[in-house]
């Protein structure tokens, strides 16, 4: 469904999204951003364990998760989801987007190695989230299965996407990516 804006709007309205973040403020922000996109079917979890439970009992099209949560973080949750291949009612191949305040190469690589589809650096904007959600849904990545791992190819390059800052705003970090 690569049609025009009307087809994309229809696709977004049909999505069921799971947000997993230990910050109530971030969950509210993401729900509001999804509402502006026309996505109203959103479930929220405050921890990796809760997110894993909702995923196992639901039928989601997309997961948005934070990386750093306790005791189960977004990395572990994603790896557990990818391992659920073939479980009735759960699509372990769905896109998982990680939103994190960290852009260190090591963490982006860790996200990739645990099966994360895409990595977004905070602060997230409506435009960046919209772009990455559409990319994840319209251009799914190939998943591989190897002993002890199921997810995106561990050799694929995962970029830490960051919103463009308005002119005059300082940029933080060095824009590194995981290779």
C-alpha positions in Angstrom: 0.0 0.0 0.0 2.4 2.7 -1.3 -0.5 4.9 -2.5 -0.8 8.6 -1.9 -1.6 10.5 1.2 -5.2 9.1 1.4 -4.0 5.5 1.3 -1.4 6.3 3.9 -4.0 7.9 6.2 -6.2 4.9 5.8 -3.3 2.6 6.6 -2.4 4.6 9.7 -6.1 4.6 10.9 -6.0 0.8 10.7 -2.9 0.3 12.9 -2.9 -1.1 16.4 0.2 0.2 18.3 1.7 -0.9 21.6 3.7 1.8 23.4 6.1 0.5 26.1 7.7 3.2 28.2 8.2 3.6 31.9 7.6 7.4 31.6 3.9 8.3 31.9 4.7 11.7 30.3 6.3 10.0 27.2 3.4 7.5 26.9 1.0 10.5 26.9 3.1 12.3 24.3 3.2 9.3 22.0 -0.5 8.7 22.3 -1.1 12.3 21.4 1.3 12.2 18.5 -0.4 9.0 17.2 -3.8 10.6 17.5 -2.6 13.5 15.3 -1.7 10.8 12.7 -5.1 9.3 13.0 -3.9 6.2 14.9 -6.4 5.8 17.7 -5.9 2.1 18.6 -3.0 2.4 21.0 -2.3 0.3 24.1 0.3 1.3 26.7 2.6 -0.5 29.1 4.8 0.9 31.8 7.4 -1.8 31.7 9.0 -4.4 29.5 7.2 -7.2 31.4 3.8 -5.5 31.0 4.6 -4.9 27.3 5.5 -8.5 26.7 2.3 -9.6 28.3 0.2 -7.2 26.2 2.0 -8.3 23.1 1.4 -12.0 23.8 -2.4 -11.3 24.4 -2.9 -8.8 21.6 -2.7 -8.4 17.9 -0.4 -5.4 17.3 1.0 -4.0 14.1 3.8 -1.9 15.6 5.6 -1.5 18.9 7.3 1.6 20.2 9.6 1.1 23.2 12.0 2.9 25.4 15.4 1.2 25.8 16.1 1.8 29.4 13.5 0.4 31.8 13.7 -1.8 34.9 13.7 -4.7 35.5 13.1 -5.8 31.8 14.3 -3.2 29.4 13.2 -2.6 25.8 16.2 -4.5 24.4 15.3 -7.7 26.4 11.6 -7.3 25.6 12.3 -7.0 21.9 14.5 -10.1 22.0 11.7 -12.0 23.8 9.1 -10.9 21.2 11.3 -12.0 18.3 11.7 -15.4 20.0 7.9 -15.9 20.0 7.8 -16.8 16.3 4.8 -19.0 15.5 2.9 -18.2 18.8 -0.8 -18.1 18.1 -2.1 -14.6 17.8 1.2 -12.8 18.1 3.1 -11.5 15.1 6.8 -11.6 16.3 7.8 -10.1 12.9 6.1 -6.8 13.5 8.2 -3.6 13.5 9.7 -2.5 16.8 10.9 1.1 17.0 13.0 2.1 19.9 12.9 5.7 21.1 15.8 6.6 23.3 17.6 9.6 24.8 20.9 7.8 24.0 22.6 7.8 20.6 25.8 6.0 21.5 27.0 3.6 18.9 27.1 0.7 21.4 23.4 1.2 22.3 22.3 1.4 18.7 24.2 -1.8 18.0 22.7 -3.4 21.0 19.2 -2.5 19.7 20.0 -3.9 16.3 21.4 -7.1 17.9 18.2 -7.6 19.9 15.9 -7.3 16.9 14.9 -3.6 16.9 13.7 -2.4 13.5 14.4 1.3 13.8 16.0 3.6 16.4 14.8 7.2 17.1 16.7 9.6 19.3 14.8 11.9 21.7 13.5 14.5 21.5 11.0 13.0 19.0 9.0 15.2 16.8 5.7 14.4 15.1 7.4 14.6 11.7 10.1 12.2 12.6 7.7 9.7 14.2 5.4 9.8 11.2 8.3 9.3 8.8 9.7 6.3 10.8 6.3 4.7 11.4 5.5 4.8 7.6 8.9 3.5 6.7 8.5 0.6 9.2 5.0 -0.3 7.9 5.5 0.3 4.2 9.0 -1.0 3.8 9.3 -4.0 6.2 12.8 -5.3 6.7 13.8 -8.9 6.2 14.0 -11.0 9.4 16.5 -13.8 9.7 16.5 -16.8 12.0 19.7 -18.2 13.4 20.5 -20.3 16.5 19.7 -18.1 19.5 18.6 -15.1 17.4 15.5 -14.1 15.4 15.1 -10.6 14.0 16.6 -8.1 11.5 20.0 -9.2 10.1 22.6 -8.6 12.8 24.9 -7.3 10.0 22.5 -4.7 8.8 23.2 -1.0 9.4 20.9 0.6 11.9 20.9 4.4 11.9 20.0 6.5 15.0 17.4 8.9 13.5 17.3 12.3 15.0 14.9 15.2 14.4 16.3 18.2 12.6 16.7 21.1 15.0 15.4 24.5 14.0 18.2 26.8 12.7 20.2 28.4 15.5 19.6 25.4 17.8 22.8 23.5 18.8 23.1 19.9 17.9 24.2 17.4 20.4 26.1 14.2 19.8 28.2 13.3 16.7 25.6 11.6 14.5 27.3 8.2 14.8 25.5 5.1 13.5 25.9 1.5 14.2 27.5 -0.5 11.3 
